[in-house]
C-alpha cells in the first residue's frame, strides 16, 4: 500500500529544511526528516509532514547525516553514521567503515547524544633522505585543528617544508592560518581569517593577510563537508630584497572533504586573493589529496599543493607545485 500522497506532496512543495536522514521505500517514495528511534520493526521519522512510522523491512535505502546508536540482535550496540543499500548496513566512521551487516541484524535505532563541542585534529609528517653520490634531506610537517560548536568554529592550520642538497638549503618555507566562524543559521556564517607565510627562496620574509567575509556551509558531518567563503582581506608582503607592498584584496575560498565508499577520503581546498588596487595581483593556494586509514588513527596521505603568485619578487617564479606523501595521526569525531 502506498504511503499518503499528501505527505509526498508536502515534501515536494514545502521549504527545504536541514535534515538528518533520507529514506527510500520499496514503493519508490522518498522521505527526509529526523530519525527519533526504531523499535518493533518500524522506524520513527519526524519532519515537516509530522511523524511517520516506516516499516524497517520495506526501507531499501537510508542515509543518515548524524550518528545513530544501532542495537544488534546479539545485544551489542554500535554508534555510527549509517548507510543502508542493497540490503546491507555500512558505517562511515573509521574503525567501522569496513564492517557490513545485514539489515535484519539491527533491531533498534536511537539518536546519539552528541556533545556541543566537536574536535578534529591531524598531524602529518613526510621525511626523505639519500646518502652516497648525492646527499639530500627533505622534511615536511603539516597539521590542522578544528573545534566546532553549535554556533562557533575555530580552525588552526600550518605547514613547514625544508629541503637541502649537499648541505645547501634548496627549500625553506612555512605558513600558518587561523580562522573563526560564527554561524548565523545552519548554513550561513560570518568568517574572520588571519594568515602568515614566509619563503626564503621567494625573497618573502613575511606575508600577512587578515580578512572578513561570509561563508556558506552546504554540509558538515563526520567524513564529509563542503563550504565556500567570500570576503575582503588586506595583504602585506615584507621582502628581503624587493620593495615591500600592501593592498586590499577580494577573497574566495572553498573547503571540500568526502569519505568515499571504498574507504579513502578525498579532500580539496583553495584560497584565491585578488588585489583590488591592481587586478592582476593574484595569489592562489590549493591543496588536493587522498587520505587512507592505515590503522585506527594512523593515516597515509598523497597530496599535491599548488601556489601561484601573479606578481612575485624579481628573480623568482610565479608557480610552485609540491608533491607530498606523508604519514599522520588523526583524531576525528
Secondary structure as a PSIPRED ss2 file (coil, helix, strand):
# PSIPRED VFORMAT (PSIPRED V4.0)

   1 X C   1.000  0.000  0.000
   2 X C   1.000  0.000  0.000
   3 X C   1.000  0.000  0.000
   4 X C   1.000  0.000  0.000
   5 X H   0.000  1.000  0.000
   6 X H   0.000  1.000  0.000
   7 X H   0.000  1.000  0.000
   8 X H   0.000  1.000  0.000
   9 X H   0.000  1.000  0.000
  10 X H   0.000  1.000  0.000
  11 X H   0.000  1.000  0.000
  12 X H   0.000  1.000  0.000
  13 X H   0.000  1.000  0.000
  14 X C   1.000  0.000  0.000
  15 X C   1.000  0.000  0.000
  16 X C   1.000  0.000  0.000
  17 X C   1.000  0.000  0.000
  18 X C   1.000  0.000  0.000
  19 X C   1.000  0.000  0.000
  20 X C   1.000  0.000  0.000
  21 X E   0.000  0.000  1.000
  22 X E   0.000  0.000  1.000
  23 X E   0.000  0.000  1.000
  24 X E   0.000  0.000  1.000
  25 X E   0.000  0.000  1.000
  26 X C   1.000  0.000  0.000
  27 X C   1.000  0.000  0.000
  28 X C   1.000  0.000  0.000
  29 X C   1.000  0.000  0.000
  30 X E   0.000  0.000  1.000
  31 X E   0.000  0.000  1.000
  32 X E   0.000  0.000  1.000
  33 X E   0.000  0.000  1.000
  34 X E   0.000  0.000  1.000
  35 X E   0.000  0.000  1.000
  36 X E   0.000  0.000  1.000
  37 X E   0.000  0.000  1.000
  38 X E   0.000  0.000  1.000
  39 X E   0.000  0.000  1.000
  40 X C   1.000  0.000  0.000
  41 X C   1.000  0.000  0.000
  42 X E   0.000  0.000  1.000
  43 X E   0.000  0.000  1.000
  44 X E   0.000  0.000  1.000
  45 X E   0.000  0.000  1.000
  46 X E   0.000  0.000  1.000
  47 X E   0.000  0.000  1.000
  48 X C   1.000  0.000  0.000
  49 X C   1.000  0.000  0.000
  50 X E   0.000  0.000  1.000
  51 X E   0.000  0.000  1.000
  52 X E   0.000  0.000  1.000
  53 X E   0.000  0.000  1.000
  54 X E   0.000  0.000  1.000
  55 X E   0.000  0.000  1.000
  56 X H   0.000  1.000  0.000
  57 X H   0.000  1.000  0.000
  58 X H   0.000  1.000  0.000
  59 X E   0.000  0.000  1.000
  60 X E   0.000  0.000  1.000
  61 X E   0.000  0.000  1.000
  62 X E   0.000  0.000  1.000
  63 X E   0.000  0.000  1.000
  64 X E   0.000  0.000  1.000
  65 X C   1.000  0.000  0.000
  66 X C   1.000  0.000  0.000
  67 X C   1.000  0.000  0.000
  68 X E   0.000  0.000  1.000
  69 X E   0.000  0.000  1.000
  70 X E   0.000  0.000  1.000
  71 X E   0.000  0.000  1.000
  72 X E   0.000  0.000  1.000
  73 X C   1.000  0.000  0.000
  74 X C   1.000  0.000  0.000
  75 X C   1.000  0.000  0.000
  76 X C   1.000  0.000  0.000
  77 X E   0.000  0.000  1.000
  78 X E   0.000  0.000  1.000
  79 X E   0.000  0.000  1.000
  80 X E   0.000  0.000  1.000
  81 X C   1.000  0.000  0.000
  82 X E   0.000  0.000  1.000
  83 X E   0.000  0.000  1.000
  84 X E   0.000  0.000  1.000
  85 X E   0.000  0.000  1.000
  86 X C   1.000  0.000  0.000
  87 X C   1.000  0.000  0.000
  88 X E   0.000  0.000  1.000
  89 X E   0.000  0.000  1.000
  90 X E   0.000  0.000  1.000
  91 X E   0.000  0.000  1.000
  92 X C   1.000  0.000  0.000
  93 X C   1.000  0.000  0.000
  94 X C   1.000  0.000  0.000
  95 X C   1.000  0.000  0.000
  96 X C   1.000  0.000  0.000
  97 X C   1.000  0.000  0.000
  98 X C   1.000  0.000  0.000
  99 X C   1.000  0.000  0.000
 100 X E   0.000  0.000  1.000
 101 X E   0.000  0.000  1.000
 102 X E   0.000  0.000  1.000
 103 X H   0.000  1.000  0.000
 104 X H   0.000  1.000  0.000
 105 X H   0.000  1.000  0.000
 106 X E   0.000  0.000  1.000
 107 X E   0.000  0.000  1.000
 108 X E   0.000  0.000  1.000
 109 X E   0.000  0.000  1.000
 110 X E   0.000  0.000  1.000
 111 X E   0.000  0.000  1.000
 112 X C   1.000  0.000  0.000
 113 X C   1.000  0.000  0.000
 114 X C   1.000  0.000  0.000
 115 X C   1.000  0.000  0.000
 116 X C   1.000  0.000  0.000
 117 X C   1.000  0.000  0.000
 118 X E   0.000  0.000  1.000
 119 X E   0.000  0.000  1.000
 120 X E   0.000  0.000  1.000
 121 X E   0.000  0.000  1.000
 122 X E   0.000  0.000  1.000
 123 X E   0.000  0.000  1.000
 124 X E   0.000  0.000  1.000
 125 X E   0.000  0.000  1.000
 126 X E   0.000  0.000  1.000
 127 X E   0.000  0.000  1.000
 128 X E   0.000  0.000  1.000
 129 X E   0.000  0.000  1.000
 130 X E   0.000  0.000  1.000
 131 X C   1.000  0.000  0.000
 132 X C   1.000  0.000  0.000
 133 X C   1.000  0.000  0.000
 134 X C   1.000  0.000  0.000
 135 X C   1.000  0.000  0.000
 136 X E   0.000  0.000  1.000
 137 X E   0.000  0.000  1.000
 138 X E   0.000  0.000  1.000
 139 X E   0.000  0.000  1.000
 140 X E   0.000  0.000  1.000
 141 X E   0.000  0.000  1.000
 142 X E   0.000  0.000  1.000
 143 X E   0.000  0.000  1.000
 144 X E   0.000  0.000  1.000
 145 X E   0.000  0.000  1.000
 146 X E   0.000  0.000  1.000
 147 X E   0.000  0.000  1.000
 148 X E   0.000  0.000  1.000
 149 X C   1.000  0.000  0.000
 150 X C   1.000  0.000  0.000
 151 X C   1.000  0.000  0.000
 152 X E   0.000  0.000  1.000
 153 X E   0.000  0.000  1.000
 154 X E   0.000  0.000  1.000
 155 X E   0.000  0.000  1.000
 156 X E   0.000  0.000  1.000
 157 X E   0.000  0.000  1.000
 158 X E   0.000  0.000  1.000
 159 X E   0.000  0.000  1.000
 160 X E   0.000  0.000  1.000
 161 X E   0.000  0.000  1.000
 162 X E   0.000  0.000  1.000
 163 X E   0.000  0.000  1.000
 164 X E   0.000  0.000  1.000
 165 X E   0.000  0.000  1.000
 166 X C   1.000  0.000  0.000
 167 X C   1.000  0.000  0.000
 168 X E   0.000  0.000  1.000
 169 X E   0.000  0.000  1.000
 170 X E   0.000  0.000  1.000
 171 X E   0.000  0.000  1.000
 172 X E   0.000  0.000  1.000
 173 X E   0.000  0.000  1.000
 174 X E   0.000  0.000  1.000
 175 X E   0.000  0.000  1.000
 176 X E   0.000  0.000  1.000
 177 X E   0.000  0.000  1.000
 178 X E   0.000  0.000  1.000
 179 X E   0.000  0.000  1.000
 180 X E   0.000  0.000  1.000
 181 X E   0.000  0.000  1.000
 182 X E   0.000  0.000  1.000
 183 X E   0.000  0.000  1.000
 184 X C   1.000  0.000  0.000
 185 X C   1.000  0.000  0.000
 186 X C   1.000  0.000  0.000
 187 X C   1.000  0.000  0.000
 188 X E   0.000  0.000  1.000
 189 X E   0.000  0.000  1.000
 190 X E   0.000  0.000  1.000
 191 X E   0.000  0.000  1.000
 192 X E   0.000  0.000  1.000
 193 X E   0.000  0.000  1.000
 194 X E   0.000  0.000  1.000
 195 X E   0.000  0.000  1.000
 196 X E   0.000  0.000  1.000
 197 X E   0.000  0.000  1.000
 198 X E   0.000  0.000  1.000
 199 X E   0.000  0.000  1.000
 200 X H   0.000  1.000  0.000
 201 X H   0.000  1.000  0.000
 202 X H   0.000  1.000  0.000
 203 X C   1.000  0.000  0.000
 204 X E   0.000  0.000  1.000
 205 X E   0.000  0.000  1.000
 206 X E   0.000  0.000  1.000
 207 X E   0.000  0.000  1.000
 208 X E   0.000  0.000  1.000
 209 X E   0.000  0.000  1.000
 210 X E   0.000  0.000  1.000
 211 X E   0.000  0.000  1.000
 212 X E   0.000  0.000  1.000
 213 X E   0.000  0.000  1.000
 214 X E   0.000  0.000  1.000
 215 X E   0.000  0.000  1.000
 216 X E   0.000  0.000  1.000
 217 X E   0.000  0.000  1.000
 218 X E   0.000  0.000  1.000
 219 X E   0.000  0.000  1.000
 220 X E   0.000  0.000  1.000
 221 X E   0.000  0.000  1.000
 222 X C   1.000  0.000  0.000
 223 X C   1.000  0.000  0.000
 224 X E   0.000  0.000  1.000
 225 X E   0.000  0.000  1.000
 226 X E   0.000  0.000  1.000
 227 X E   0.000  0.000  1.000
 228 X E   0.000  0.000  1.000
 229 X E   0.000  0.000  1.000
 230 X E   0.000  0.000  1.000
 231 X E   0.000  0.000  1.000
 232 X E   0.000  0.000  1.000
 233 X E   0.000  0.000  1.000
 234 X E   0.000  0.000  1.000
 235 X E   0.000  0.000  1.000
 236 X E   0.000  0.000  1.000
 237 X E   0.000  0.000  1.000
 238 X E   0.000  0.000  1.000
 239 X E   0.000  0.000  1.000
 240 X C   1.000  0.000  0.000
 241 X C   1.000  0.000  0.000
 242 X C   1.000  0.000  0.000
 243 X C   1.000  0.000  0.000
 244 X C   1.000  0.000  0.000
 245 X E   0.000  0.000  1.000
 246 X E   0.000  0.000  1.000
 247 X E   0.000  0.000  1.000
 248 X E   0.000  0.000  1.000
 249 X E   0.000  0.000  1.000
 250 X E   0.000  0.000  1.000
 251 X E   0.000  0.000  1.000
 252 X E   0.000  0.000  1.000
 253 X E   0.000  0.000  1.000
 254 X E   0.000  0.000  1.000
 255 X E   0.000  0.000  1.000
 256 X E   0.000  0.000  1.000
 257 X E   0.000  0.000  1.000
 258 X E   0.000  0.000  1.000
 259 X E   0.000  0.000  1.000
 260 X C   1.000  0.000  0.000
 261 X C   1.000  0.000  0.000
 262 X C   1.000  0.000  0.000
 263 X C   1.000  0.000  0.000
 264 X C   1.000  0.000  0.000
 265 X E   0.000  0.000  1.000
 266 X E   0.000  0.000  1.000
 267 X E   0.000  0.000  1.000
 268 X E   0.000  0.000  1.000
 269 X E   0.000  0.000  1.000
 270 X E   0.000  0.000  1.000
 271 X E   0.000  0.000  1.000
 272 X E   0.000  0.000  1.000
 273 X E   0.000  0.000  1.000
 274 X E   0.000  0.000  1.000
 275 X E   0.000  0.000  1.000
 276 X C   1.000  0.000  0.000
 277 X C   1.000  0.000  0.000
 278 X C   1.000  0.000  0.000
 279 X C   1.000  0.000  0.000
 280 X C   1.000  0.000  0.000
 281 X C   1.000  0.000  0.000
 282 X E   0.000  0.000  1.000
 283 X E   0.000  0.000  1.000
 284 X E   0.000  0.000  1.000
 285 X E   0.000  0.000  1.000
 286 X E   0.000  0.000  1.000
 287 X E   0.000  0.000  1.000
 288 X E   0.000  0.000  1.000
 289 X E   0.000  0.000  1.000
 290 X E   0.000  0.000  1.000
 291 X E   0.000  0.000  1.000
 292 X E   0.000  0.000  1.000
 293 X E   0.000  0.000  1.000
 294 X C   1.000  0.000  0.000
 295 X C   1.000  0.000  0.000
 296 X C   1.000  0.000  0.000
 297 X C   1.000  0.000  0.000
 298 X E   0.000  0.000  1.000
 299 X E   0.000  0.000  1.000
 300 X E   0.000  0.000  1.000
 301 X E   0.000  0.000  1.000
 302 X E   0.000  0.000  1.000
 303 X E   0.000  0.000  1.000
 304 X E   0.000  0.000  1.000
 305 X E   0.000  0.000  1.000
 306 X E   0.000  0.000  1.000
 307 X E   0.000  0.000  1.000
 308 X E   0.000  0.000  1.000
 309 X E   0.000  0.000  1.000
 310 X C   1.000  0.000  0.000
 311 X C   1.000  0.000  0.000
 312 X C   1.000  0.000  0.000
 313 X C   1.000  0.000  0.000
 314 X C   1.000  0.000  0.000
 315 X C   1.000  0.000  0.000
 316 X C   1.000  0.000  0.000
 317 X C   1.000  0.000  0.000
 318 X C   1.000  0.000  0.000
 319 X E   0.000  0.000  1.000
 320 X E   0.000  0.000  1.000
 321 X E   0.000  0.000  1.000
 322 X E   0.000  0.000  1.000
 323 X E   0.000  0.000  1.000
 324 X E   0.000  0.000  1.000
 325 X E   0.000  0.000  1.000
 326 X E   0.000  0.000  1.000
 327 X E   0.000  0.000  1.000
 328 X E   0.000  0.000  1.000
 329 X E   0.000  0.000  1.000
 330 X E   0.000  0.000  1.000
 331 X E   0.000  0.000  1.000
 332 X C   1.000  0.000  0.000
 333 X C   1.000  0.000  0.000
